[in-house]
Amino acid sequence: MSKSEPVTIAQPPTDVVQLLARKGRAADVAAAIQSAFAITLPEPGHAAQGAVTALWIQPEGWFLIAPRGPEGALAKAIKTAVGDAGSVIDQTHGRSVVTLSGPRARWVLEKFCRVDLHPAAFGPARVASTTIAHLACTIHQRDAIPSYDLIVFSTFLKSFLESLTHAAEETGYLTA
């Protein structure tokens, strides 16, 4: 593997909010998010991008992600939009987003990811929850480059980054 095609590993400042529809209220939550953020909440295994990025994480549950803003502002805006139809949990300090991008990003992830990342099975706007390096991780493929958002518990970030950089050593990596 040539180091002339290094991958990029970055940790963009990101807000992460978990949104769960209350029993029987998924349609109300979807309508509220559509109205407030001009985004349709995605189906299982998918993502949607608009004013925020929405990732399906479980039945009637999503991560809503945006560039870091004022402390708690995204969670407050989501709670204002959904009212009592949904539960809103600010995960900004509990989850970390690591981006992995470049022509060899898929190759690096395939070393220790259990998800079939072949473009015929997993492509742009796809989401999966799995383990990577023995840690729980939500994977979001953002584009065809490919670029991935990897969402892990913040307490395991250092270990996750060590595993990711080790996997990328063969092809080389840049940090941003």
Number of C-alpha atoms within 10 A of each C-alpha: 10 9 12 9 14 20 25 20 23 16 15 14 14 17 26 27 25 20 24 21 21 15 9 10 15 18 13 17 25 19 17 22 21 15 13 14 17 14 19 18 26 22 17 17 17 20 25 19 19 12 13 18 22 28 28 25 22 14 11 22 21 23 26 26 21 18 12 15 11 7 11 15 13 22 21 14 15 24 19 13 19 22 14 14 20 23 16 23 16 21 19 21 13 13 21 23 25 22 22 26 25 19 15 22 23 22 16 23 19 15 13 15 17 13 16 11 16 11 11 7 9 17 19 17 20 23 26 21 18 15 16 22 19 11 14 16 21 22 25 25 25 21 13 14 15 17 23 27 22 23 20 21 17 16 12 14 17 10 12 22 16 12 15 21 18 13 19 24 14 13 17 19 24 13 11 9
